[in-house]
Amino acid sequence: MPSVPWQFAKALASTDRLVQSVATQTFSRHPMCLPRYLVFAVTLVAPAIFVSPAAAQDIGGGFISAGIGNAGIEAATIALEDQVSEPGHRTVDAQARTEFNFVPTESQRRRTASRVARNLVPAPQRDEFAAQFDDDFYAMIDGELSYYGLSTNNLADTYAFWWLIVWDAAHGVSTDTTPAQAQGVRDQVAAALVESFPEMSDSDRQAISDEFVIHAVLFMNELEASAGDPARLANIKSSARSAAISVTGMDPLNLRVTDEGFRPID
């Protein structure tokens, strides 16, 4: 486990080129049942953040803004590792999951999108990049995630969404995630965060949650764009693996997805 688990991906890859648009491609459905046409526009101004493994996503800003220090994040990482290593599934009741609900605001979404843009996008394109992540964008994503019993307005749900996406990206594949698997991962996350995270305001929960959504979408699009390009695929796999290790403390290549969430490979 990294000694400072949330200080990662500070050395972003070069941003002197843009991720190629996939607008002209025939859109297939994502393993999370997320139609590509909902999110392809993000790639129009997304930076080349997957050139190097060092470019594993910097999603620490939301945690910093929420006032969660390294000690709190490390506690959450340890709790999550315990959830994954347990042989049986720990049930999280509905009340516990609601602790991570929040009522989103457009102003917080603008702040989060602007922060991500500052980290990833050259100055001339930041406004265009950030403007894509508006209420309509989240409504579309939320509509698709509802099939899995997940929501963009719940931190545990969006953490699970992000984790499933980076697991796919680290393996270089698009798997057919089931609702049971998605909810299993969500319950692992919820149980870990209930044990370790302090009480947070709606704004704090949203700040973290929205970053998970944005970065999940960027990983998802880069994974599809890397099809047929072995070098590009190798970069996204390495970057996703680095991100997963930094955030969760666990190597996605050592995990499998089950109805009980992530479990170690036997």
LUMTI-540632 format. One line per 5 residues: their letters; for each residue x, y, z of C-alpha. Coordinates in Angstrom, 1 decimal. Each point is the difference from the previous one (the first is absolute). Example, Ala and Ser with C-alpha at 12.3 -4.5 7.8 and 13.67 -1.06 7.14 Angstrom:
<vogus>
as> 12.3,-4.5,7.8; 1.4,3.4,-0.7
</vogus>
This chain:
<vogus>
mpsvp> 0.0,0.0,0.0; 1.4,3.5,-0.8; 1.1,1.9,3.1; -2.0,3.0,-1.2; -2.8,-1.8,-2.0
wqfak> -1.7,3.1,-1.5; 3.0,1.9,-1.2; 0.2,-1.6,-3.3; 0.2,0.9,-3.7; 1.6,3.4,0.6
alast> 2.2,-0.4,-3.0; -2.7,0.1,-2.7; 0.9,-1.1,-3.4; 0.7,2.5,-2.8; -3.1,2.0,-1.0
drlvq> 1.2,1.2,-3.3; -2.4,-2.2,-1.9; -3.7,-0.8,0.4; -1.5,-3.4,0.3; -1.5,-0.8,-3.4
svatq> -3.7,0.4,-0.3; -2.0,-3.2,-0.5; -2.9,1.8,-1.4; 0.2,-1.7,-3.3; 0.1,-3.5,1.5
tfsrh> -2.9,-2.3,0.3; -0.8,0.1,3.7; -0.3,-3.2,1.9; -1.4,-0.4,3.4; 2.5,0.2,2.9
pmclp> 0.3,-2.9,2.5; -1.9,2.2,2.4; -2.7,0.4,-2.6; 1.1,3.6,-0.6; -0.6,1.0,-3.7
rylvf> 3.1,1.5,-1.5; -2.1,2.7,-1.6; -0.7,1.5,3.4; 3.6,0.6,0.8; 2.1,0.2,-3.2
avtlv> -0.1,3.7,0.0; 2.3,0.0,3.0; 2.8,-1.3,-2.1; -0.2,3.0,-2.3; 2.0,2.1,2.5
apaif> 1.4,-2.6,2.4; 3.8,0.2,0.3; 2.4,-2.8,-0.8; 0.1,-1.1,3.6; 0.8,-3.7,-0.7
vspaa> 3.3,0.5,-1.8; 1.9,-1.2,3.1; -0.8,-2.3,3.0; 0.8,3.1,2.1; -3.2,1.5,-1.3
aqdig> -2.3,-2.1,2.2; -2.9,2.3,0.7; 0.4,2.7,2.5; -3.3,-0.2,1.9; 1.4,1.3,3.3
ggfis> -1.4,3.5,-0.3; -3.5,-1.0,1.1; 1.3,-1.6,3.2; 2.3,2.9,0.7; -2.9,2.5,-0.4
agign> -2.2,-2.2,2.3; 2.6,0.3,2.7; 0.9,-3.7,0.1; 3.6,-0.4,0.8; 2.4,-2.8,-0.8
agiea> -0.7,-1.8,3.3; -3.7,-0.2,-0.8; 0.6,-1.2,-3.6; 2.5,-2.6,1.2; -2.6,-1.3,2.5
atial> -2.5,-0.3,-2.8; 2.5,-1.9,-2.2; 0.7,-2.4,2.8; -3.7,-0.5,0.6; -0.6,-0.6,-3.7
edqvs> 2.8,-2.6,-0.1; -1.7,-1.8,2.9; -3.2,0.0,-1.9; 1.6,-1.6,-3.0; 2.0,-2.6,1.9
epghr> -3.0,-1.2,2.1; -1.3,-3.5,-1.2; -3.7,1.0,0.4; -2.0,2.9,-1.2; -0.7,2.6,2.7
tvdaq> -3.5,1.4,-0.4; -0.4,3.8,0.2; -3.5,1.1,0.8; -1.8,2.6,-2.0; 0.3,2.5,2.8
artef> 3.8,-0.2,0.0; 0.1,0.5,-3.7; -2.1,3.2,0.2; 2.8,1.6,2.1; 1.7,0.6,-3.3
nfvpt> -3.0,1.6,-1.8; 0.2,3.6,-0.8; -2.2,2.6,-1.7; 2.2,1.3,-2.9; 0.3,3.6,-1.0
esqrr> 1.1,1.4,-3.3; 2.4,2.4,1.7; 1.9,-2.9,1.6; 0.1,-1.8,-3.3; 1.5,3.0,-1.6
rtasr> 2.7,0.3,2.7; 0.9,-3.7,-0.3; 0.1,0.1,-3.8; 2.2,3.1,0.1; 2.4,-1.6,2.5
varnl> 0.4,-3.1,-2.2; 0.5,2.2,-3.0; 2.7,2.0,1.7; 1.8,-3.3,0.8; -0.4,-1.6,-3.4
vpapq> -0.6,2.5,-2.8; 2.0,2.8,-1.6; -1.3,3.4,0.9; -1.6,0.9,-3.4; -2.3,-3.1,0.2
rdefa> -0.9,-0.1,3.7; -3.3,1.7,-0.3; -1.1,-2.1,-2.9; 1.0,-3.2,1.9; -1.7,1.0,3.2
aqfdd> -3.2,1.1,-1.7; -0.7,-3.6,-1.2; -0.6,-1.2,3.6; -3.3,1.7,0.6; -3.3,-1.1,1.5
dfyam> -1.1,-1.6,-3.3; 3.2,-2.1,-0.1; -0.6,-1.3,3.5; -3.6,-0.6,-0.7; 0.9,-2.2,-2.9
idgel> 2.6,-1.9,1.9; -2.4,-0.4,3.0; -2.6,-1.4,-2.3; 2.3,-2.7,-1.2; 1.4,-0.9,3.4
syygl> -3.5,-0.4,1.4; -0.1,-3.4,-1.8; 2.6,-1.1,2.5; -1.6,1.5,3.0; 2.6,2.7,0.1
stnnl> -0.3,3.8,-0.1; 2.2,2.9,-0.7; -1.3,1.6,3.1; 1.6,-2.5,2.4; 3.7,0.0,0.8
adtya> 0.2,-3.8,0.6; -1.8,-0.6,-3.3; 2.4,2.2,-2.1; 3.0,-1.4,1.7; -1.2,-3.5,-1.0
fwwli> -0.7,1.2,-3.6; 3.6,1.5,-0.2; 1.6,-3.2,1.5; -1.8,-2.3,-2.5; 1.1,2.2,-2.9
vwdaa> 3.7,0.2,1.1; -0.1,-3.8,0.6; -1.1,-0.4,-3.7; 2.6,2.4,-1.2; 2.8,-1.6,2.0
hgvst> -0.9,-3.3,-1.6; -0.4,1.6,-3.4; -3.5,-1.5,-0.5; -3.6,1.0,0.1; -1.9,-2.5,2.2
dttpa> -3.8,-0.4,0.4; -0.5,1.2,3.5; -3.2,-1.2,1.6; -2.2,1.9,2.4; 0.9,-2.5,2.7
qaqgv> 3.7,0.5,-0.5; -0.4,3.8,-0.1; -2.0,0.0,3.2; 2.5,-2.4,1.6; 2.8,2.4,-0.6
rdqva> -2.2,2.9,1.2; -0.7,-1.8,3.2; 3.7,-0.6,0.6; 0.7,3.7,-0.5; -2.8,1.1,2.2
aalve> 1.0,-2.3,2.8; 3.6,1.2,-0.1; -0.9,3.7,-0.1; -2.6,-0.4,2.8; 2.8,-1.3,2.2
sfpem> 2.6,2.6,-0.9; -1.3,3.3,-1.5; -1.1,2.9,2.1; -3.4,1.6,-0.3; 0.0,2.2,-3.2
sdsdr> -2.3,2.6,-1.4; -1.9,-0.5,-3.2; 2.5,2.3,-1.7; 2.9,-2.1,1.2; -1.6,-3.3,-1.1
qaisd> -0.8,1.5,-3.4; 3.5,1.4,-0.5; 1.5,-3.5,0.4; -2.8,-1.8,-1.8; 0.1,2.2,-3.1
efvih> 3.7,-0.5,-0.4; -0.5,-3.7,0.0; -2.6,0.3,-2.8; 2.2,2.3,-2.1; 3.0,-2.2,0.2
avlfm> -1.9,-3.2,-0.6; -1.3,1.5,-3.2; 3.5,1.0,-1.1; 1.3,-3.4,0.7; -2.9,-1.6,-1.8
nelea> 0.4,2.1,-3.1; 3.8,-0.5,-0.2; -0.5,-3.8,0.3; -2.3,0.0,-3.0; 2.2,2.4,-1.9
sagdp> 3.0,-2.3,0.5; -1.6,-2.9,-1.9; 2.4,-1.0,-2.8; 2.9,2.0,1.5; 2.2,-2.3,2.1
arlan> 2.2,2.7,1.4; -3.0,2.2,1.0; -1.7,-3.0,1.6; 3.1,-0.8,2.0; 0.1,3.6,1.3
ikssa> -3.6,0.0,1.1; 0.4,-3.4,1.7; 3.1,1.3,1.9; -1.7,3.3,0.9; -3.2,-1.7,1.2
rsaai> 2.0,-2.5,2.1; 2.0,2.9,1.6; -3.2,1.9,0.8; -1.7,-3.0,1.5; 3.0,-0.9,2.2
svtgm> 0.3,3.6,1.1; -3.6,0.4,0.9; -0.9,-3.4,1.4; 3.3,-1.4,1.1; -0.6,-3.1,-2.1
dplnl> 1.3,-1.2,-3.4; -3.0,-0.5,-2.4; 2.0,-2.8,-1.7; -0.3,-2.0,3.2; -3.8,0.5,0.3
rvtde> -3.0,-1.6,-1.6; -3.6,1.4,-0.1; -2.7,-2.1,1.6; -3.5,0.5,1.3; 1.6,0.7,3.4
gfrpi> 2.1,2.7,-1.5; 3.8,-0.2,-0.6; 1.7,-3.1,1.3; 3.7,-1.1,-0.2; 0.8,-2.3,-2.9
d> 0.4,-3.5,1.4
</vogus>
